Amino acid sequence: MFSHSFILGPGLWVGEGKILLNMVEEHLLYFTHWNILNRDFSGKVPCTQEIQIQGISENMRNEFYFFDFGSKSFSVEMENQNVGKIRGIGIFDEKLIAWEFRDNEVKFEGFESYLLQPDGSYLMKGEYVSSDQFRTQIEGRIWLNPSPPPSEESSEEGGVP
C-alpha cells in the first residue's frame, strides 16, 4: 500500500485555493474542509467535504464514499444537492490520487487530482462541467489539520480501522 494519508486514513483536512466559474470573470478564493472517517463495515471510506467560496453565501457540501480499493485503483461515489448521486473511478500511485466522473444520464463529468508534496500536503486540480455547460476549474492545496476537534459524527460512526 502507498503512503498516502488523504482518503486512505481518517483525518480532518483543510485547504484553500482559487476557483474559476465560467459565470464569473475572476478567480474566487475558496476554503475547504474534508472530514475523512474510518472504513465502515462494508469497506467504504465515508467523507464529507465542505467548500466555502468567496462571495457566495451558501457553502457547498459533498458526501463521498471511496471503496473497492485495488493495488492502484478504487471506486468513488459523490452525492450533493446539485448533481445527486454519481459514481466514478479513481487511481493512485506513490505521488498521485485522482478520480473522475462521467455520467451521461445526468450530463455531468469532471475530475480531481491530488499530487503529494514532500511536506505531506497535496496540490489539487479539478474541473467539472454540468449539463447546462456550467464549468468549474479549481486549483488549491490541502493539508492535514494537526489537531482536529472531536467530532460527534466520527464517534457515532463506530468505523473499523
Backbone as CSV, one residue per row, in Angstrom:
resi,resn,N_x,N_y,N_z,CA_x,CA_y,CA_z,C_x,C_y,C_z
1,MET,0.847,-1.187,0.000,0.000,0.000,0.000,0.885,1.240,0.000
2,PHE,0.429,2.291,-0.653,1.198,3.519,-0.753,1.067,4.335,0.529
3,SER,1.926,5.315,0.692,1.992,6.070,1.941,1.081,7.297,1.966
4,HIS,-0.009,7.276,1.245,-0.955,8.396,1.280,-1.746,8.350,2.574
5,SER,-1.984,9.526,3.137,-2.890,9.582,4.279,-4.229,10.206,3.888
6,PHE,-4.267,10.938,2.773,-5.521,11.520,2.302,-6.396,10.422,1.701
7,ILE,-7.617,10.332,2.114,-8.680,9.356,1.815,-8.335,7.928,2.195
8,LEU,-7.083,7.596,2.463,-6.730,6.225,2.826,-6.620,6.045,4.335
9,GLY,-6.820,7.117,5.083,-6.819,7.059,6.535,-7.692,8.162,7.081
10,PRO,-8.225,8.003,8.288,-9.108,9.023,8.855,-8.336,10.302,9.190
11,GLY,-9.032,11.416,9.122,-8.424,12.690,9.493,-9.243,13.863,9.013
12,LEU,-8.873,15.026,9.505,-9.508,16.267,9.101,-8.500,17.034,8.265
13,TRP,-8.857,17.290,7.016,-8.002,18.010,6.087,-8.613,19.376,5.823
14,VAL,-7.769,20.373,5.692,-8.212,21.719,5.368,-7.443,22.184,4.138
15,GLY,-7.978,23.170,3.453,-7.289,23.648,2.269,-7.845,24.960,1.779
16,GLU,-7.148,25.482,0.786,-7.560,26.736,0.177,-7.008,26.790,-1.234
17,GLY,-7.565,27.691,-1.999,-7.094,27.843,-3.366,-7.949,28.838,-4.107
18,LYS,-7.953,28.671,-5.427,-8.757,29.565,-6.263,-9.649,28.719,-7.155
19,ILE,-10.787,29.304,-7.453,-11.792,28.615,-8.255,-12.248,29.579,-9.346
20,LEU,-12.443,29.058,-10.537,-12.913,29.864,-11.654,-14.230,29.270,-12.137
21,LEU,-15.280,30.056,-12.048,-16.599,29.655,-12.529,-16.811,30.369,-13.854
22,ASN,-17.280,29.667,-14.880,-17.420,30.323,-16.179,-18.483,31.430,-16.167
23,MET,-19.281,31.508,-15.122,-20.285,32.564,-14.997,-19.701,33.837,-14.384
24,VAL,-18.478,33.752,-13.864,-17.834,34.879,-13.196,-16.500,35.128,-13.892
25,GLU,-16.140,36.368,-14.094,-14.946,36.712,-14.866,-13.642,36.640,-14.081
26,GLU,-13.697,36.423,-12.779,-12.474,36.450,-11.980,-12.331,35.174,-11.147
27,HIS,-11.101,34.907,-10.718,-10.855,33.797,-9.809,-11.377,34.169,-8.426
28,LEU,-12.031,33.237,-7.785,-12.528,33.431,-6.429,-11.720,32.551,-5.483
29,LEU,-11.508,33.025,-4.268,-10.827,32.206,-3.272,-11.823,31.219,-2.679
30,TYR,-11.334,30.042,-2.322,-12.185,29.079,-1.638,-11.418,28.447,-0.487
31,PHE,-12.174,27.943,0.468,-11.637,27.208,1.604,-12.397,25.896,1.669
32,THR,-11.708,24.833,2.024,-12.351,23.524,2.082,-11.979,22.791,3.356
33,HIS,-12.884,21.936,3.797,-12.680,21.072,4.952,-13.131,19.671,4.554
34,TRP,-12.255,18.707,4.712,-12.579,17.306,4.477,-12.577,16.585,5.821
35,ASN,-13.640,15.874,6.129,-13.685,15.020,7.312,-13.722,13.576,6.815
36,ILE,-12.617,12.878,6.970,-12.481,11.509,6.474,-12.553,10.561,7.658
37,LEU,-13.510,9.652,7.607,-13.745,8.729,8.716,-13.081,7.377,8.440
38,ASN,-13.090,6.519,9.442,-12.589,5.153,9.275,-13.466,4.386,8.299
39,ARG,-12.898,3.368,7.692,-13.695,2.486,6.831,-14.848,1.904,7.632
40,ASP,-16.003,1.791,6.980,-17.152,1.205,7.657,-17.126,-0.314,7.506
41,PHE,-18.154,-0.980,8.010,-18.204,-2.446,7.996,-18.157,-3.024,6.587
42,SER,-18.552,-2.245,5.574,-18.557,-2.752,4.198,-17.264,-2.426,3.448
43,GLY,-16.322,-1.748,4.115,-15.056,-1.403,3.474,-15.046,-0.046,2.797
44,LYS,-16.148,0.704,2.934,-16.211,2.044,2.329,-15.629,3.078,3.283
45,VAL,-14.945,4.064,2.709,-14.407,5.185,3.478,-15.345,6.370,3.274
46,PRO,-16.143,6.723,4.301,-17.048,7.869,4.167,-16.321,9.182,4.432
47,CYS,-16.623,10.196,3.625,-16.001,11.519,3.750,-17.047,12.598,3.521
48,THR,-16.867,13.703,4.199,-17.679,14.883,3.972,-16.751,16.020,3.578
49,GLN,-17.093,16.718,2.516,-16.310,17.861,2.070,-17.208,19.094,2.098
50,GLU,-16.747,20.135,2.769,-17.440,21.426,2.796,-16.576,22.423,2.046
51,ILE,-17.191,23.222,1.184,-16.465,24.219,0.404,-17.134,25.569,0.598
52,GLN,-16.334,26.559,0.967,-16.818,27.929,1.107,-16.124,28.767,0.046
53,ILE,-16.903,29.373,-0.849,-16.361,30.173,-1.941,-16.589,31.647,-1.628
54,GLN,-15.536,32.434,-1.780,-15.605,33.873,-1.536,-16.745,34.493,-2.344
55,GLY,-17.597,35.253,-1.663,-18.677,35.961,-2.334,-19.937,35.145,-2.541
56,ILE,-19.922,33.872,-2.158,-21.118,33.028,-2.277,-21.536,32.650,-0.862
57,SER,-22.758,33.019,-0.497,-23.178,32.876,0.896,-23.381,31.424,1.332
58,GLU,-23.834,30.585,0.427,-24.128,29.198,0.799,-22.913,28.305,0.553
59,ASN,-22.552,27.506,1.572,-21.469,26.548,1.420,-21.931,25.362,0.591
60,MET,-21.002,24.752,-0.123,-21.310,23.531,-0.860,-20.883,22.348,-0.005
61,ARG,-21.678,21.298,-0.018,-21.377,20.102,0.768,-21.443,18.895,-0.153
62,ASN,-20.377,18.121,-0.150,-20.315,16.876,-0.920,-20.106,15.713,0.032
63,GLU,-20.838,14.651,-0.192,-20.649,13.400,0.545,-19.927,12.437,-0.389
64,PHE,-18.820,11.880,0.057,-18.047,10.934,-0.737,-17.982,9.586,-0.040
65,TYR,-17.889,8.532,-0.843,-17.537,7.192,-0.376,-16.462,6.674,-1.315
66,PHE,-15.344,6.231,-0.747,-14.266,5.614,-1.508,-14.253,4.138,-1.139
67,PHE,-14.156,3.251,-2.144,-14.277,1.818,-1.874,-13.686,1.006,-3.009
68,ASP,-13.741,-0.318,-2.871,-13.201,-1.259,-3.864,-11.753,-0.931,-4.210
69,PHE,-10.934,-0.746,-3.167,-9.531,-0.420,-3.383,-8.780,-1.615,-3.947
70,GLY,-8.097,-1.396,-5.064,-7.207,-2.390,-5.649,-5.775,-1.945,-5.430
71,SER,-4.849,-2.522,-6.155,-3.444,-2.157,-5.968,-3.154,-0.743,-6.462
72,LYS,-3.907,-0.255,-7.454,-3.690,1.105,-7.966,-4.987,1.796,-8.374
73,SER,-6.126,1.255,-7.962,-7.398,1.846,-8.374,-8.428,1.727,-7.256
74,PHE,-9.515,2.458,-7.410,-10.614,2.420,-6.455,-11.868,2.952,-7.133
75,SER,-12.994,2.825,-6.452,-14.258,3.403,-6.902,-14.607,4.555,-5.973
76,VAL,-15.372,5.499,-6.493,-15.764,6.660,-5.706,-17.226,6.979,-6.017
77,GLU,-17.931,7.396,-4.992,-19.311,7.831,-5.134,-19.416,9.203,-4.485
78,MET,-20.040,10.154,-5.179,-20.230,11.500,-4.647,-21.713,11.840,-4.712
79,GLU,-22.164,12.536,-3.686,-23.548,12.993,-3.679,-23.588,14.428,-3.170
80,ASN,-24.356,15.266,-3.880,-24.634,16.618,-3.405,-25.991,17.045,-3.943
81,GLN,-26.490,18.182,-3.466,-27.848,18.593,-3.833,-27.962,19.037,-5.281
82,ASN,-26.864,19.420,-5.922,-26.927,19.883,-7.306,-26.926,18.744,-8.313
83,VAL,-26.125,17.730,-8.073,-25.939,16.650,-9.040,-26.702,15.390,-8.647
84,GLY,-26.943,15.212,-7.364,-27.491,13.950,-6.883,-26.343,13.002,-6.604
85,LYS,-26.561,11.717,-6.862,-25.528,10.714,-6.606,-24.897,10.302,-7.927
86,ILE,-23.566,10.275,-7.937,-22.831,9.922,-9.146,-21.646,9.045,-8.757
87,ARG,-21.322,8.101,-9.635,-20.246,7.154,-9.350,-19.104,7.351,-10.334
88,GLY,-17.869,7.177,-9.845,-16.704,7.334,-10.698,-15.619,6.333,-10.367
89,ILE,-14.498,6.514,-11.038,-13.348,5.632,-10.831,-12.140,6.477,-10.447
90,GLY,-11.233,5.869,-9.707,-10.044,6.568,-9.268,-8.806,5.722,-9.444
91,ILE,-7.666,6.409,-9.414,-6.366,5.746,-9.481,-5.459,6.375,-8.437
92,PHE,-4.421,5.630,-8.049,-3.398,6.203,-7.181,-2.079,5.482,-7.407
93,ASP,-1.002,6.212,-7.137,0.337,5.641,-7.150,1.120,6.317,-6.029
94,GLU,2.433,6.277,-6.073,3.241,6.809,-4.975,3.026,8.294,-4.727
95,LYS,2.682,9.069,-5.751,2.591,10.525,-5.602,1.221,11.115,-5.925
96,LEU,0.318,10.343,-6.481,-0.920,10.899,-7.008,-2.142,10.104,-6.552
97,ILE,-3.208,10.847,-6.234,-4.547,10.287,-6.053,-5.444,11.091,-6.985
98,ALA,-6.234,10.420,-7.819,-7.101,11.130,-8.759,-8.369,10.325,-8.997
99,TRP,-9.442,11.024,-9.343,-10.682,10.347,-9.717,-11.419,11.172,-10.755
100,GLU,-12.311,10.483,-11.467,-13.123,11.161,-12.476,-14.537,10.619,-12.455
101,PHE,-15.440,11.477,-12.880,-16.850,11.129,-13.020,-17.247,11.398,-14.466
102,ARG,-17.957,10.452,-15.057,-18.545,10.641,-16.393,-19.906,9.976,-16.356
103,ASP,-20.934,10.783,-16.326,-22.280,10.237,-16.244,-23.129,10.891,-17.329
104,ASN,-23.443,10.127,-18.358,-24.236,10.655,-19.465,-25.695,10.864,-19.088
105,GLU,-26.188,10.125,-18.085,-27.588,10.288,-17.671,-27.845,11.665,-17.085
106,VAL,-26.949,12.122,-16.203,-27.140,13.444,-15.598,-26.303,14.513,-16.295
107,LYS,-25.588,14.113,-17.349,-24.773,15.040,-18.139,-23.830,15.848,-17.247
108,PHE,-23.033,15.107,-16.491,-22.075,15.706,-15.568,-20.770,14.937,-15.683
109,GLU,-19.671,15.661,-15.771,-18.376,14.994,-15.783,-17.324,15.908,-15.183
110,GLY,-16.249,15.277,-14.724,-15.176,16.055,-14.148,-14.135,15.169,-13.508
111,PHE,-13.109,15.824,-12.988,-12.019,15.096,-12.350,-11.423,15.935,-11.227
112,GLU,-10.729,15.254,-10.327,-9.907,15.894,-9.308,-8.622,15.101,-9.216
113,SER,-7.489,15.800,-9.046,-6.211,15.128,-8.845,-5.496,15.776,-7.668
114,TYR,-4.825,14.954,-6.887,-4.121,15.383,-5.687,-2.692,14.864,-5.770
115,LEU,-1.737,15.776,-5.867,-0.330,15.430,-6.014,0.366,15.610,-4.664
116,LEU,0.898,14.514,-4.125,1.560,14.510,-2.826,2.835,15.355,-2.860
117,GLN,2.992,16.207,-1.856,4.166,17.067,-1.724,5.086,16.515,-0.625
118,PRO,6.359,16.900,-0.627,7.296,16.382,0.377,6.869,16.636,1.828
119,ASP,6.112,17.713,2.078,5.672,18.014,3.447,4.387,17.283,3.842
120,GLY,3.856,16.416,2.964,2.640,15.662,3.270,1.365,16.337,2.810
121,SER,1.455,17.572,2.334,0.275,18.241,1.781,0.076,17.773,0.341
122,TYR,-1.003,18.222,-0.275,-1.307,17.858,-1.663,-1.643,19.106,-2.464
123,LEU,-1.103,19.188,-3.681,-1.562,20.186,-4.638,-2.753,19.576,-5.362
124,MET,-3.808,20.346,-5.497,-5.063,19.837,-6.044,-5.428,20.600,-7.302
125,LYS,-5.926,19.870,-8.302,-6.516,20.471,-9.501,-7.799,19.719,-9.795
126,GLY,-8.772,20.429,-10.297,-10.030,19.799,-10.651,-10.770,20.608,-11.687
127,GLU,-11.665,19.927,-12.367,-12.527,20.594,-13.337,-13.814,19.793,-13.460
128,TYR,-14.936,20.511,-13.472,-16.246,19.884,-13.615,-17.078,20.652,-14.631
129,VAL,-17.896,19.922,-15.388,-18.813,20.506,-16.358,-20.173,19.835,-16.166
130,SER,-21.228,20.645,-16.114,-22.579,20.104,-15.958,-23.355,20.244,-17.260
131,SER,-24.553,19.695,-17.271,-25.385,19.668,-18.483,-25.702,21.059,-19.012
132,ASP,-25.777,22.048,-18.132,-26.070,23.408,-18.567,-24.789,24.173,-18.941
133,GLN,-23.704,23.427,-19.170,-22.404,23.984,-19.550,-21.815,24.887,-18.475
134,PHE,-22.201,24.658,-17.235,-21.602,25.356,-16.102,-20.260,24.690,-15.826
135,ARG,-19.174,25.423,-15.990,-17.820,24.873,-15.846,-17.161,25.459,-14.605
136,THR,-16.525,24.574,-13.831,-15.800,24.970,-12.634,-14.372,24.455,-12.744
137,GLN,-13.399,25.335,-12.579,-11.991,24.948,-12.558,-11.435,25.303,-11.189
138,ILE,-10.680,24.360,-10.597,-10.220,24.507,-9.224,-8.723,24.234,-9.152
139,GLU,-8.004,25.054,-8.395,-6.604,24.812,-8.068,-6.416,25.161,-6.607
140,GLY,-5.706,24.302,-5.883,-5.502,24.602,-4.480,-4.520,23.667,-3.829
141,ARG,-4.533,23.724,-2.516,-3.652,22.897,-1.703,-4.448,22.447,-0.481
142,ILE,-4.250,21.200,-0.068,-4.867,20.710,1.165,-3.769,20.152,2.063
143,TRP,-4.038,20.164,3.365,-3.081,19.620,4.329,-3.859,19.073,5.514
144,LEU,-3.234,18.128,6.196,-3.839,17.503,7.363,-3.856,18.508,8.498
145,ASN,-5.020,18.723,9.094,-5.139,19.613,10.237,-4.446,18.927,11.409
146,PRO,-3.431,19.572,12.002,-2.654,18.890,13.034,-3.433,18.558,14.301
147,SER,-4.497,19.266,14.586,-5.254,18.962,15.801,-6.738,19.048,15.513
148,PRO,-7.318,17.987,14.901,-8.754,18.047,14.593,-9.584,18.070,15.864
149,PRO,-10.647,18.869,15.856,-11.537,18.897,17.007,-12.304,17.582,17.103
150,PRO,-12.732,17.205,18.298,-13.527,15.985,18.421,-14.802,16.106,17.609
151,SER,-15.185,15.037,16.961,-16.359,15.069,16.102,-17.367,14.050,16.597
152,GLU,-18.587,14.510,16.816,-19.654,13.592,17.218,-19.880,12.553,16.136
153,GLU,-19.806,13.003,14.873,-20.074,12.112,13.760,-19.090,10.944,13.725
154,SER,-17.778,11.221,13.941,-16.798,10.147,13.860,-16.937,9.184,15.028
155,SER,-17.347,9.664,16.206,-17.512,8.742,17.321,-18.794,7.939,17.197
156,GLU,-19.801,8.498,16.536,-21.046,7.769,16.343,-20.931,6.725,15.243
157,GLU,-20.041,6.947,14.280,-19.906,6.027,13.150,-19.466,4.646,13.596
158,GLY,-18.560,4.596,14.586,-18.072,3.302,15.039,-17.344,2.563,13.939
159,GLY,-16.615,3.297,13.120,-15.903,2.697,11.990,-14.862,1.696,12.411
160,VAL,-14.507,0.841,11.497,-13.498,-0.184,11.734,-12.192,0.297,11.136
161,PRO,-11.085,0.289,11.910,-9.823,0.758,11.329,-9.342,-0.088,10.191
